[in-house]
């Protein structure tokens, strides 16, 4: 296991996680921790324009999937808790954790996104030779908002 986290979707806080792929993992495992306490939950999509298919999971159920599975979360009522594991080879895991730590240190406003100045700091911390903030933003800004996520 490379990375493990408990996610919460509480009323008054984050209620969803947009459709995405777990490209930071080889295999992902998601455990449902409290199925009876919420409506909605984990969904799968065939592509970004396809309908969402919510999985009827019970407490303790786990979904195991490859990194490229398109999925997300939408909680319409109550509070959802889940436990996620990202599994990948050790060398890739060490690189992922190092990059994630540099990202956190560069995120000066704590919004989990890097603007141009924060991206420049990230590049300095990681020691990427010959790469500018604009280069990295052009290559990795997945939703064209001028920030890295």
Backbone torsions as a table, in degrees:
resi	resn	phi	psi	omega
1	UNK	NA	126.4	-179.8
2	UNK	-88.3	-40.1	-172.6
3	UNK	-148.2	140.1	-179.7
4	UNK	-135.7	134.6	177.7
5	UNK	-149.2	149.6	172.2
6	UNK	-98.6	127.3	178.0
7	UNK	-110.2	141.8	176.8
8	UNK	-125.7	144.3	176.2
9	UNK	-128.7	90.9	-173.1
10	UNK	-103.9	149.2	174.8
11	UNK	-57.7	133.7	-177.7
12	UNK	88.2	-5.8	177.5
13	UNK	-123.5	-157.7	178.8
14	UNK	-61.6	132.4	-178.4
15	UNK	-114.1	-8.2	-178.1
16	UNK	-151.3	167.5	175.4
17	UNK	-136.9	113.4	-173.8
18	UNK	-58.1	157.2	179.6
19	UNK	-54.2	136.3	-176.3
20	UNK	-159.2	173.3	172.0
21	UNK	-120.0	148.1	-179.0
22	UNK	-91.0	64.8	-174.3
23	UNK	-69.1	-8.5	176.0
24	UNK	-81.6	-1.1	-178.1
25	UNK	-128.0	160.0	169.0
26	UNK	-87.5	-45.4	178.0
27	UNK	-132.6	139.2	174.6
28	UNK	-116.2	146.1	175.7
29	UNK	-130.0	128.3	179.0
30	UNK	-124.8	120.5	177.8
31	UNK	-99.6	137.2	172.9
32	UNK	-87.2	126.6	-175.3
33	UNK	-102.2	-19.3	-176.5
34	UNK	-154.3	64.0	-172.2
35	UNK	-56.8	-35.2	-175.4
36	UNK	-79.4	-1.3	-171.7
37	UNK	-101.6	2.4	-176.1
38	UNK	-152.2	165.8	172.0
39	UNK	-118.6	147.6	-175.0
40	UNK	96.1	-138.4	176.9
41	UNK	118.6	-146.9	-176.2
42	UNK	-75.0	132.0	176.7
43	UNK	-129.9	157.5	176.4
44	UNK	-117.0	152.7	177.0
45	UNK	-137.9	142.1	177.1
46	UNK	-72.3	-32.7	175.8
47	UNK	-161.5	176.4	-173.2
48	UNK	-66.6	-19.6	179.0
49	UNK	-101.6	-1.1	-179.1
50	UNK	-79.3	159.0	175.9
51	UNK	-68.4	156.7	177.1
52	UNK	-82.0	138.3	175.8
53	UNK	-117.3	103.9	-179.5
54	UNK	-75.2	138.5	-179.1
55	UNK	-90.3	131.0	-179.2
56	UNK	-82.3	75.8	-174.5
57	UNK	-92.3	145.7	175.1
58	UNK	-105.1	163.3	177.0
59	UNK	-55.7	129.4	-179.3
60	UNK	93.6	-15.4	176.7
61	UNK	-67.3	149.3	177.8
62	UNK	-128.0	143.4	171.6
63	UNK	-110.1	126.7	178.2
64	UNK	-114.2	126.1	-176.4
65	UNK	-148.2	160.1	174.5
66	UNK	-71.7	163.9	-177.4
67	UNK	-61.3	-31.8	-172.0
68	UNK	-87.2	6.6	177.7
69	UNK	-72.3	124.9	179.1
70	UNK	-80.1	120.5	-176.2
71	UNK	-151.7	169.4	178.2
72	UNK	-165.6	-172.3	179.8
73	UNK	-137.0	138.1	172.7
74	UNK	-143.1	114.6	179.8
75	UNK	-106.0	119.2	-176.6
76	UNK	-98.1	-17.9	-179.6
77	UNK	-156.8	141.9	175.2
78	UNK	81.4	-166.2	-177.1
79	UNK	-120.9	131.4	-179.5
80	UNK	-113.5	136.4	173.9
81	UNK	-124.5	137.2	177.0
82	UNK	-142.1	160.8	177.4
83	UNK	-121.9	122.5	-178.1
84	UNK	-114.4	139.6	175.6
85	UNK	-123.8	133.8	174.5
86	UNK	-113.4	124.6	-175.6
87	UNK	-113.6	132.0	176.5
88	UNK	-159.9	166.1	178.5
89	UNK	-58.1	151.6	-173.2
90	UNK	-56.9	-45.0	-177.6
91	UNK	-62.7	-43.0	178.3
92	UNK	-66.6	-36.1	179.1
93	UNK	-63.0	-44.5	179.7
94	UNK	-61.5	-40.9	177.3
95	UNK	-64.2	-44.9	179.4
96	UNK	-58.2	-47.1	-178.2
97	UNK	-65.5	-39.9	178.1
98	UNK	-62.6	-46.8	179.4
99	UNK	-63.8	-43.4	179.6
100	UNK	-60.9	-41.7	178.6
101	UNK	-64.7	-41.7	176.9
102	UNK	-64.1	-38.4	177.7
103	UNK	-60.1	-49.4	-179.7
104	UNK	-59.5	-43.0	-179.2
105	UNK	-66.9	-29.8	-178.7
106	UNK	-84.2	-17.1	-177.2
107	UNK	-80.3	76.6	-171.4
108	UNK	-64.7	-28.4	179.7
109	UNK	-94.7	-2.2	175.1
110	UNK	69.5	20.0	-177.7
111	UNK	-92.1	8.1	179.0
112	UNK	63.8	26.0	174.7
113	UNK	-140.3	149.1	177.9
114	UNK	-110.8	121.1	173.3
115	UNK	-80.9	-172.9	-174.9
116	UNK	-59.6	-45.6	-179.2
117	UNK	-66.5	-42.2	179.2
118	UNK	-67.2	-35.2	177.1
119	UNK	-64.2	-40.2	176.5
120	UNK	-61.1	-40.8	177.7
121	UNK	-65.1	-41.1	177.5
122	UNK	-59.0	-44.5	179.1
123	UNK	-61.7	-43.2	178.6
124	UNK	-61.4	-44.0	-178.4
125	UNK	-65.8	-39.5	-176.6
126	UNK	-83.6	-16.6	178.3
127	UNK	71.7	32.7	177.8
128	UNK	-70.4	114.0	-175.7
129	UNK	-74.4	133.0	173.5
130	UNK	69.8	13.0	-179.5
131	UNK	-105.5	132.1	175.7
132	UNK	-100.3	165.7	177.2
133	UNK	-59.5	-41.1	179.3
134	UNK	-64.0	-39.4	177.3
135	UNK	-58.4	-49.1	-176.7
136	UNK	-67.0	-40.7	178.0
137	UNK	-62.2	-43.0	178.3
138	UNK	-61.5	-37.4	-176.5
139	UNK	-80.5	-30.3	-168.5
140	UNK	-124.8	3.7	178.4
141	UNK	-80.7	91.4	-170.2
142	UNK	-68.1	-25.8	-179.3
143	UNK	-118.1	17.9	173.6
144	UNK	53.9	39.9	177.9
145	UNK	-103.9	8.0	178.5
146	UNK	79.5	15.2	-179.1
147	UNK	-139.0	153.7	172.5
148	UNK	-93.9	139.8	178.9
149	UNK	-117.3	NA	NA
